Amino acid sequence: MNLIKNIFIQLGSLDRRVIFLIVGLSVLVPLVKPEWVSLPVRPKPHSQIVFDELNKLEQGDRVLLSFEYGPSTMPEIHPMSIAMLNHLFSKDVKIYATALWADGNFMSTDAFSEIAPLYKKEYGIDYVNLGYKPGNEAVVKGIASDIRALYTVDLKGNPINEIPMMKEVHNIEDFDFLFSLSAGFPGSKEWVQYATDPKNIPMSTGCTSIQVTDIVPYVENGQIRGILAGMPGAAEYEKLVETELAGKKHEIQPGEATRMMAAQSIAHVVIVLFIIFGNITYFLTRKSQRKGN
């Protein structure tokens, strides 16, 4: 009994530098060596709905992918964009990117440069990046009514009328699906209110965890089809895409969100254990002091 008591006291009395080191390793190891730590990822219903909706798309269908996030929310949302490009490119869906945030230009460029070469996709034929336009809701309304009045050139400066995959695209009604990668305003709400709902275009969204409560009413009402909720949603969607492509030509490895969720989960467990050990140590030492008195 005394041995167990001494072990708990030792664990609860560890130097804080040792604790910081252990917590640091619990975060670092899953990120550097994800194969050492494999935690199960079980997709929730909303993530499954997003996957199912996108999986219905067929070769040649058009998807408008809107980038509405920046570096501060990149850890939560960027893995969604990477997994989505893997999913859509594997189905030979044509992707049209736009940005309601200025930082969206950098996020979309980074995602396309990483994934498009893996599928040998050609710019202007398989995907196009229209880039950022200021104006918030006005941009959404412009895309809904007349995209050519809003965009005369793409992000690279190419005239819209000279891009092959833009020939039959004039407004939101020429798209088969819209996906909003949203970190706030303007974002998913504005797409619902001014574009997809009035024009009856199916859409879905991936957003930060803090936004979920604002977006869920639209999901429950059927105006948005499913939602990828923060990093857990990104990890769930990565798992679904990974499973879908397993054994196929473009098989992919576990994504960034999956690794980060493992690191986060293990770090939380380690921190909780140290809190428990600390409290046990406190009560044991306090009891010993009372006996000594």
N, C-alpha and C positions, 0 to 999 in steps of 0.2 A: 504493500500500500504506500509505504514511504517512497519507494522507488518511482511509482507512478506520479506521486505528488511532486517529487523533485524534477521529474521530466517536464511536467506542466509548468512548473515555476521557471525552469531554464528556458523553455520555449517562449513563455510570456515575458521574459526578461532580456531577450535578445537585443543587442545594440541596434539602434535605429538604422545605422549604415548597413548592417547585415540584412535587415528587413527590406530596405530600399533596393539592395542588390538582388534579393530573391524576387521581389516584385518586378524589377527590371528584366530579369531573366525569363520570368513567366510571360512577359510581353514579347521579348525578343525571339525566343526559341520558336514559337509558332509562326512568326513572320519569316524567319530565316530558314527554318527547316519544317515546313508545313507537313511533310510526310511523317514526322515524328509524332505529331499531335493531330489526330483526325477525329473531329467531333461531328456527330450526326446533325444534318440540317433537314428539318421537316417543314416543307412549304405550307404556309397558312392559306386559307381559302382565297383571300384577296390576291395573293401572289400567284396562285394557281389560275385564277380567272385571267389575270394579265397574260400569263403564258399561253393559255388556251386561246385567247382572242388573237394574239399575234401568230400563233401556230396555224390558225385558220387561213392566213394569208397565202396566196398562191404566187407562183413565178410571174413577175411582171407587174404585180400590184404596186401601188404607190403609197408610201408612208411619209408623212410630214413629221420630222423629228425636231422638236424645239428645245434648244439648250438655254436654260434659265437658271444657271448657277455659276459660281466662281470658285476661286481657290479655297475660300473658307469652308465651303460645303462640299468640296471635291471628294473627301474620304467617303462620304455617304452616297453621293449621287454618281460620281464618275464610274464606279464599278458597274452601275446599271447600264450606262451608255456603252461600255465595252461589251458586256454580255448581250445587249440588244443588237449591236452591230454584228456580233458573231451569229446570233439567232437569225436576223433578217438577211444577212449576206448568204448564209448557208441555204436559205430558201429562194435566193435570187430575186429578192424584193428590191424594188428601186427606192432609194432613200433620198429625201429632200430635206436638207437641214436648214434651220433658221435659228435666230437668237433674239430673244427679247431683252437679254442683258448683254452689255458690251463684253464682259468676261466670257460670255458664251462662245465667242469667236475662237478663243484660245482652247477652250474645253473641246469644242467640236473638231478643231484642227488636230489636236493631240489624239483624239479617239480615232479619227479616220486614218491618220498616218500610221497608227499602230495596227489596225485591223484590216483595212482595205487591201494592203499588199498580200496578206495571208490568203485571201480569196481571189487574188488577181483581178480585182474590180477596177474598172476604168472610169476616171473622172469624166463627168458629162454624159456618160453612157449608162453607168450603174448607180452613180450617186452624184449629188451636186450640193454645194454649200453656199447658200444665199447670204449668210452672214447676218450681222446686226443692223437694225434700223432703230433709231430713237423714236419714241412716241407712245410707248406703253400700249394702252388699249387701242390706240389709233392704228398701230401696226397689225394687231389681230383683226381689226375691222377691215383694213386694207387687203390682207390676205384672204379674208372671207369674201370680199367683193371683186377685187381686181388686182391680182398679184403683180401684173406687169406695170401698173400705174405706180406701185410702191417700189418694186425692184427693176431697175434697168440693167444692172450688171450684178454678177455674183461676187463672192468674197475675193476672188482672184482678179476681178476686173473684166471678166469675159462678158460681152453683151448677152443678155438673157435670150434674145431671139436667135443667137447662134449656137446655143447649147441644145444638142439633139433631144435630150430627155425633157426639155421644157416646152417642146412644140405644142403638145396638147394640154398643157397645164395653164389655166387662166385664173382659177380661184379655188377656194377650199373644197368645192364640190367635185373637183377633179382628183381628189385624194381618196384612197380607200380606208385610211386610218390615220389618226393623229396621236402622237405620244409626246407628253410634256414632261421634260426633266426639270422639275421645278424646285427652287429653294425659297420662293416667296413671291413678292409682287414686282412686276407682272408675271403671271404664271398660269397655273392650271385653271383657276377660277375665271380668269379673263377669257381663256380659250372656250370654256363651257358657255359663258354668258354671251359672248359676241360672235362665236364661230360655229362650234360643233353642235350645240343644242339647237340654235335656229336653223341650221342647214342639215340637221339630222345626219351628222358624220360621226361614226364611232370613235371614241378616244379613250385613252387610259393615261395614267400618270405614275411617276416615281418621284417622291418628295422626301424632304428631311423629316426626321421623327417628330420634331416640334410642330410640323404642319399638319400632321395626320388628322387631328381633331377638327381642323377647319375643312379638310377635303372629304372626310368620310361621309358627311350628309349627301354630297353629290354622288358618291359611290352607292350609298344605300338607296338613293332615288333613281339609280339607273342611268344617270347622266354621264358618269364616268365608270368605265368597265374595269373594276379591280384597281388596286393600288399597291405599289411597292413602297413599303413604309420604312424609310431610313435604311441603315446598314443591314438590319435583319432581313428586310425585304429584298435588298440587293443580293444578299447571300442566298436567299431562297430561290430567287430567279436564276442566279448563277448555277445552282444545283440542278434546276429543271432543264436549263439549256445544256449543261454538261451531260445529263442523262439522255437528252434527246439526240445529241450528237455522238454519243458513245458508240464506238465501232464503225463510225462513218468516216468519210474522206476527211472531214474537217473536225476531227475529235479535238476537244480542248481540255486543258487542265483546270483544276479548281481556281477560281478567280480571287481577286484581291479582297473582296468583302468577306469571302469564306475564311481567308487567313486572318483578317482583322477581327472577325467575330470569335474565332478560336482564341486569339490573343486576349481579347476583351473578357471572354468568359473565364478563362483560366486565371487572369489577373484578379477578377472579382472574387473567385473562389479563394485564392491565396490571401487577399485582403480580409475577407470574412473570417478565415481560419485564424489569422493573427489577432483579429478583434476578439474572437472567442477565447484564444489562449491568454490574451491580455486580461480579460475579465476573470477567467478562472484563476490566474496568478494573483490577481488583486484580492479575490475572496480567500484564497488559501493563505496568503501572507498575512492578511488581516486577521484570519482565524488564529494563526500561529502567534501573532502579536498579543491577542487577547488572552491566550493561554499563558503567555509569558508574564503578563501583568497579574 
